[in-house]
Amino acid sequence: MDLVIVSGHSSGFGAAFWQQAQALGWARLGISRREVAVSEPWTLSVQIDLASMLEWELQLDQALEAWGEVTWSRIFLVTSAAQLGPVATAEACSASELLKAYQLNVLAPLRLMAWAERRWPKTPLKIATLSSGAATKAYRGWLAYCGTKAALRASTQVFAAEAEAKGLNRRYLSYAPGVLDTPMQAEVRSSDPEVFPDRPRFLALSAQQKLVSPEASARALWQLLLSDQAAAFTEQRYEDA
């Protein structure tokens, strides 16, 4: 049996990927700050605030006890949970705002990756972290988002390099899902143009109906994860998938 683990499965891209996992017949473990009711077999939804510094890894271990001892054929981990803000000029971002962004956007995915690797050291494991053009391009007003996406991209490469050096059956994918039609994009379009001068570009994408549906981007990620990946680390954009 195959297992998929998705963070941020209550909305947006994470929800689309999570729902498609059911259609594919995978066992599912979802992690979200909001409660998600489930009734399907081999499905667990755990309500956790991933931005918290609490030992929530123990909560995941306890949730998995409901299934007993299972030997998984393979495991996919998709870290989708993230936040955009604070949207503010660099000097206006408070330390507490930046700390929260880094805890959710960087530290939480890294903790999930480390937890999965410790728990299933011999199981074939593919991990997809969600990237963005903001990981390699500076957007004014996005100090937190650009910084966290760049940090996550680099950290994923470190995980891959260490796994490759140890000869582990691990593959890491940094996936840029495109400009998605999600609540985060609505937040982008409502930003103060004085702080975020690129706002007109995103307004135009929405007006011209050029936003990517979460369902289409999630299907593309499924295809990438289900395909053979020779390198320990790869980068992929939805537009090229």
Helices and strands as residue ranges (DSSP letters): E 2-7, H 12-23, E 27-32, E 43-47, H 56-64, G 65-67, E 74-79, G 90-92, H 95-102, I 103-107, H 108-119, E 125-130, G 133-135, H 143-166, E 170-176, H 183-189, H 199-207, H 214-226, E 233-237, G 238-240
